[in-house]
Amino acid sequence: MPVHAENEATLLAEAREGKPEAFTELVNRYERNIYRLALNLTGNRADAEDVLQEAFLKAYSHLDQFQGNSRFYTWLVRIAVNEGLMKLRKRRSDKSTSLDEMGETEDDAVPRQLVAWEDTPEQRYAKTELQSILSEAVESLEPTFRTVFVLRDIEDLSTQETAELLSLSIPAVKSRLLRARLKLRQRLNKYFTRG
């Protein structure tokens, strides 16, 4: 058993015994990845923060239900994906516009820490523009395709892990991923074709 997994098992055991600092360590270890996943799924910072909080709250309150058949991170990703999809369904049924969404500018859509300090303003603008184009294309995918694409190509989970997380067959994951990639290619063609 790798040291990281052994440490995780110890932290889980301590968290189950009621030691909050153990669960805090698990949060610190995975919050950045879960936030990135939530942001990629929802395309909105406020929603991503809500998904992050809900995922960790649910994981903490249902810690006794974690069987240990998979990694804790995989279980946490499943909770976050479910929360993200619920947030998208709610957003679709809710016709009001969030003040957070109205206030965001194109510059706010890209985390500033991704920009290298040594870049020129032109390079920063080009990167921001590219990130904006790619984010918009991913957000335009239907949730069923976006979720598979985010888990496989952005979060780098295996096809097997993605299938388990979404309760799909492996062929269904492959099919949805292919369709997502084709739709993205079609949407991005106008930006990247030469001539």
N, C-alpha and C positions, 0 to 999 in steps of 0.2 A: 504494500500500500504506500503510495507517495506521501511524503511528509505533509504536503498541503492538504490532502484528503484526510490524513490522520488528525491533523490540527482541526480541520473542519468538524470531524466526528466528535472531538473533544469539546469544541465550542457548542455544538448542538446538544450534547449531553448536559453540559453546564447550563445552557439556556433552558432546557427542559426542567432542570432542578430549580429554576427560578432565579438564576443569576443574570440580571439584566446586562451587565457589562459583557457577557459572552455574546448575547444577541447583538449588542451594539457593535462588537467587533465584526460580526457577520454583515451587518448593515454597512459598516465602513468598507468592507472588502468588496461588496457587490453593488453599492448604490450608484456608482458612476455608470456601470454597464447597464443596469436596469433603467436608469434615466435616459441613456442614449437609445435604448430599445423603445422606450415609451415615446420619446420625441420622434423617432423614425416612424412609429406607428400612427401617432396622432397628428404630427406636424405642427404642434402648438405647445409652447413652453408651459403655459399654465396647466393644460391638460396632462402633459408629461409629468409635471410635479405632483398632480393629483394621483395619477396612476402609480407613481413611485411610492407615495405615502400609503395608498390603499394596499398595494402589493405587500409592503413590509408589515402593515398592520394585520392583514389577513394571515400572512405567514406566521407572525408571532402568536396570534390568537388560535391558530390551528396547528401549532408546532407538534402537538401530540398526535396529529393525523399523518405526519410525514413518516412514511414507511421505511425510507432508506434504500428503496429499490433503485433509485437514481441518485445523482449528485444533488445536494441541496440547491445549488445554483440552477439546475435544470428545473427543479420543482418551483423555484422562485420565478423563473422565466415564464413558466406556464401560468402562474397566477397573474403576472404582469401582462401577459398577452391577453388573458381573459378580461382583465380590467381595462386594457386599452381598447379592446373590441366593444366592450360595454359603453365606454366613453364615446366611441365613434357612433354607435347606434343611438345613443342619447342625443348626440350633437345633430344627427340626421333628423331626429324627430323634433328637436328644439329649433324653432325658426328664429330665435332672438340672436343678436350678435354680441359677443363678449367684448367688453371694454378693452381687455387685454389684446384681443385680435385686432381691434381698430387701431390701437396705439402702436402696433409693431410696424417698423419700417423694414425695407429690404436688408438694411445693415443689422437689424435685430434678429433676423431669421437665421443668421450664422453665428455660432459661438465664436467670440473674439479670440479665444485661446488657440484656435486652429491656425491663425495667421502667424507666420514666422516673423520675428522682429526685424530681420535683415531685409525683408521685402521692400521694394519701392512702392509708392502709392499705386502705380499702374499695375504692379503684380498683385497687390492686395485687392484692387478692384476686379481684376480678371478672376482671381480665386473666388471672391465673393459672388461674382456673376455666375460662375460655373456651379458653385454650390447651390445657388438659388435655382438655377435651371434644373439641376439634378434633383433637388428636394421637391420642387414643384412637380416634376415628372413622376417621382415615386408617390407623392401624395395623391396624384390623379388616378392612380391604380385603384381598382375596387378593393375593399378590405380583404377579401379572400385571397387575392393575388398579392397584395401589398404585404400581408402578414407573412406569407411563405417567403417572399423575396427578402424581406427584412431579416427574418431568422436565418435563412441560408446564406445570402450574399453579403449582408451587412454585419450580422452578429456571428457569422461563420459557424453556425451549428451544422451538424451532419444531417443528411437526409433522414436517417433513422431517428435522431433526436427531434427533428422538426415534426416528423410523422407522429411520434409519441406525444409531443406537446399539444398538437392540434387534433389528436385522435383521428388521424387520417391514415390511409394506406400509403406505402412508399410510392407506388405508381401515381397516386393522386397528388402527392407532394411534387413529384417530378413533372407531372403535367401542368400543375399550377405554376411552378417555377418557370417552365418553358414559356407558358403563355404570358407571364409577367415580364420576362425578359424580352419577348417579341413586342409586347405593347410598349415597353420602355424604348426599345430600339426605334420603333415607329415614331414615337413622340420626340425622340432626340435627334432623329435624322436631319430635321431642318436646321439644327444648330451645328452639326458636325460633318455634313457632307461638303466635299470640296467643289468649288466651281459654282 
